[in-house]
Each structure stands twice: as C-alpha cells, then as structure tokens.
Amino acid sequence: MIGVVLVVFLISHLLPGGPRSLLGLQANPVTVRQFYAANGYNRPLPVQFLLYLRRLLTGNLGFSYHYNEPVSTLLAQDLPKSVLMVGLAYLVGLVVALPIGALQAVRHNKPVDYALTGGSLVAYSMPTFWLGLLTILLFAVRLRWLPAEAPQGATVGQILADPRGLVLPVLTLAAGTVAVFSRFMRASALEVLIQDYVRTARGKGMAERRVLARHVLRNAILPTITLIGLSLPAVLSGAIVTESVFNYPGMGLLFWNAALSHDYPLLLGFTVVVAAATIAGSLLADILYGFADPRLRV
C-alpha cells in the first residue's frame, strides 16, 4: 500500500498545472502562495509524503477541494454503490464463465470451442469504454430495450430501485471477467480431465454428467478462486471507465471527476481504499482456497 500511495502521490504532483490549477487561471500570485503555504505544497515532496502518511495513520484521508467535504465522507457515500456494481459484475462473470469454460474443455478442439475462444478473445481485447458505447448504441438507441444512463441515487436502495438501469453497466464490466475466467476454467478443466481419478470414474461406468459434476468441476474451479483476488485491480480499473460512461454515481465516477479537477487528496484517498481492497481480496482468495481444498488444510 505504501508503494502504491507513493507512486500515485508522485504522479499526481507531476500533473500539468500542479496544485495551482485548483485555484483557476485568474488567481493572483499572493493567493497562490497563501494556498501553497496553508496546504503544505511549498514544502519538499518527501516532507509532503511523510506528512500524508502520518495523517493516514490517524485515519485522516484529507479534505476535497473540489467537493468541499472530507475525503472519507465522499468515499463512504460512494463505496457501497461501487461494491454493488463490482459484486454484480463478478457474480454474472462467474455464473457465465465457469460453464462456458467447462463446455470448452469437454468439447476441446471442436467448433463450439473455437467459437467461444474467439468470442472470449474479442471481449478481452475490446476496451471497456468502447464496449460500453456499443451496448448503449445497440440496446438503448437502436432497440430501446434499456436506458442509456445508470440508476441515479444516493444510496444502494435507490440504485436497486431501478434494476433496468444496472443491466448495461454490469454487463459491460462483466464482459472482461467472463473472457478471463472462461479461459482459465477451460485450461484448468483440461488439466483435470486427464487425471487418473477421472479415468477411474469413467472406467467404473459412472455417468459422464456425474463425472463432470463430482470430479472435474469441483477440482477445476479451485485455481479460479485465486484468480478472483488477483483480477480485482483490473475489475476496479474497468469500473472507473464504466461508471464514467454510464454516469453511475460510484467511486469510479468520483475518481474520474477528481482527476479532471486535480483534486489531489481525493485521488490519494481513492488509491488507499483500492489498494486496501486489492490486498484484502487477494488474502480472502487465499483463505477461501484453503477452505475449498482439503489438501491444504491437511
């Protein structure tokens, strides 16, 4: 976390315009000097970084200049809404990707395998913002099945009150997850299919569907649990773009606006939260892997 905060701290201070951009082009030199002195921007960067770390240890994420509110308050308002969208995208991605990966393994080197592989590569290589625009053009503009804008609300309850508005953002964010998880599941299932215990089960006359359910899927899904934690940064980065495209009122849109307005405290506060979530996600994936695999517990 310290390494991530350090990198973002340096990058944010190297942005064009620097902290002066917060005051606008009409600010006079006296106002700029007073602003720098009041916020410590006139001190050397190492000193500024150490002071920021000291504030972090007390739970102080700083004060947003753009929104004129504490950063912790802003993040607490928008974090649950981002968790909702990321969680739904993960759920949709897993529900769709795992059966697709297993089907590809069973139909290895068959037309259906080639078709699904091509679709996965297209979904994985397509930029999130472009995919979002295409879904808006197709489902909102041409077909008029779904709204182009995500639900607007201050709470998770208000967001869930408009489930139709969640469909396009969730599907856009889940597309990359489906592509990655299906390919990973396919490779894992292919490795399991050649194991001795699978051949033994088939030799005993066990039905193919039962072999897949009891022996193949249960063992092939184990490495995917680790991938859930490792893929969290990519999903969160996609959430930033997705929220900005669909105007979803979450942390991603908040970060996007903070970057445009050079709101350094908000940028750093977002980075701290995302870094903590990434580390926690990886740790949780390792713990779940231990529960899912009895060999590790032994």
N, C-alpha and C positions, 0 to 999 in steps of 0.2 A: 504493500500500500504506500509506503514511504517513497519507493521508487516511482510509482505511477504519479503520485502527487508532485514529486519533484519535476518530472518531465512536463506535465501539464502546466505547472507553475512557470517554468521557463518559457514554454511555447506561448502561453497567454501574455507574458510580458514582452514577447517579441512580435506580437501582432502589430500591423500598421496603425499608427496613431497613438499607441500606448494608452495609459490611463487618461491622458488629456482628452481623448475622444469622448469620454463620458460627459464633458462639460460643453461640448459643441464647438463650432468654429468661431463663435462670437465671444468666447471667454477671453478676458484680458489677462495679461501676464500675472498680475497680482492675485487674481482669483485662482489661477492655475497653481501658483506657488503655495497659496494657503491650502488648497485641496491636497497637494502632494504632501505637505507637512502634516496635515490632520490625519491622513491615512497611511503615513509612513512610506510613501512612494519615493521620497527623496533619500532614503537610506539605501545602502548597497543591497543587491539582490540576496546574497547569503543571509544577511541580517533579516530581511523581509521574510525569507523562507523559514528561518528558525522561529521568528515571532508567530508565524502562521501555525507551525507545528505545535507551539506552546498553547495557542488558543484551541487547537483541535483536541488536545489532551483534556481540556475542561469542557468539551462538547460545544464549543462556540465555532460555528461554521461561517461566521461573518455576517455582514449586512448587505443586502442587494441594493445597489444604487438605482437600478432601473425601476424596480418594483417598490422601493422604499419600505421593505419589510425584511425581517431576519431570514436568512437563507434556510435555516432549519424549519421555519414555518411554511415557507413555499414548498420545500421538498416533502414535508409531512402531508400537505394538501394533495400533491400530485402523485406521490409514490404509490398509494393504493390503486389508483387508476391505471398506472403503467404496469403494476403487478398483475392486474386483471387481464390486460391485453396480452402480455407476455405469457401468462399462465394458460390462457385460452389457446394461444398460438402453439405452445408446447403440447397441449393436450391434443389438439387437432393434428399436429405433426406426427405425434406418436401413434395415434389411432389409425392414421392413414399409412404411415411409412412402414410400420412393422409388418402388417400383412402383405404389403407390396414387396418388401424385401424377401419375405419368406416365399412368396409366389415366384419371384425371380430365381431363387435358389432351387426350388423344385423344378421349374421349367428352364433350367440352365441351358444357355445357347439355343433357345427356341425363339420363334418370332416374338412372343409376348415378352421375353426377357430383353430382346434387342429394343423393342418399342418403349418399354418402361425405362430402360437405361438411357435412351435418347431423350425421353421426357425429363428425367432427373438431371441430365447434364444441361439441358436448356434452362430449367428452373434454377439450377445452382449458379449458372453463369449470368443470368439476367439481373441487372441492377435493381435494387428494391424500389427506387423511385420510378423507374421505367415500368416495372410490373404494376405498381400502384396506379400509374396513369392509364395503363392499358385496361385494368379492371374497371376504372371509372368510365373510360370511354365505352367499354362494351356493356357493362351491367347497369350503369347509371344513365349514360347518354343515349346509347342505341336501343337497348332493350327496356330501360326504365324499370328494372326489377327492384333495384336497391338504391338508397340515397348515396350521393357522391361524398357527403360530409359525414364524419363520425359523430356519434352522440355527443351533445354538449351538456355538461353538468358538473357541479362542484363536488359531488360525492359518487361513490361507486353505485349506490342505489339509483341515482338519477341516470347514470350511464346505462345500467341494466334495464332501465325503463324503456329504452329504445334498442331492442336487440337487433333489428334490421340494420341499423347503422353500424353495428360492430362487425357485420359479416365481411365486408370488403377489407377493412384494416387487418382483421385476424387472418383471413386467407392470404393476403399479401405477405404478412410476416411469417406465416406458416409454410409458405412455398419453399423457402430455402431449407427449413428444418426437415420437410418431407424428403427433399433431394438428398441431404446428407445422411439422415437416419436410414433411409431405404437402402442406400448403397452400403452403408456399414452393416445393416442387418443382413443383406444379401451375402456379403463376404463372410460374416460370422456363421450364417446358416450353412453355407457351402463347406465350411471347415468342420462343422458338426456332423453333416451328412455322411462323411467318410469315416467317422469314428467306429470303433469296434462294437460299442454298445448299440448303435443304431442298426448295424448289420445283424447283430444277435437278435434284436427285437423283430426285425423283419424275418429272420430265419425261423423264429418260433411261430410265425404265422400271424403276428399282430397286424391289425388293420392299418393301412397307410395313414389314415387320418389320425389314429391314436398314436402312431409313432411320431408324427409331426407335433402333436399337442404335448405329449408326455416327455419326449426325449429331445426333439430338435428345438422347438421354440423355447422351452424352459432354459436350455443351455445357451442358445444363440443370443438370447436377449440380455445376458449378463454383461458383456462388454458395452452394450448400448447404454447401460446405466452410467458408466463412467463418462461416456460421450455427452450426457446431459449436462454435467457440470462444466466440461471443457468447452461446450458450444455456447454457454451463457453469454460471453462477451460479444460473440457475433450476433446473437439474437438481440441483445440490448442495442448494439450499434444499428441494426436494422430497425429497431423500434424508434430510434431518433428520426430516421428518414420517413418511416411510415406515419408517425404522428404528425410530422410537418406536412406531408402530402394530403392527409385526410383531416387535418386540423383537429386532431384528437388532443384533448386537454390534459396531457400527462407530462411526465418528466422529460420525455424526448422533445416535445414542443417547447417546454420551458428552457431546456438546454439550447435549442436552436435559436430562440429569441435572445438568450443571454450571449451567445456567440456573436450575433448580429449587433448587439448593443455594447459589446466589450465589457460585460458585467463580470469582472474577474472573480469576486467572491462566490457568485452563483455557479460559475464554471468549475471552480475548485471544489465547491460543496457537492456538486453533482458527481465529480470524479471520485471523491471519497466514498460516496454511497455506492457507486457502481463497482469500485474496487472491492469494497467490503462484501457486496453481493456476489461477486465473482469468486472470491476466496471461500465464502460460505457455501456457494453452490458446489464447488469442487470438493470441499470437505464433506458435504452432505452426500454427494455421489459416492465417495469412498465408503462412508458409513453404510449406505443402502446396499452397496456391493457386498459388504461383509454379511449383512442380513440375508441377502439373496443367495449367496454361495456358501453352503455349509462347509466346504473345504477350507475356506478362510477362517471360519470360526474355530475349526479344529486346530 
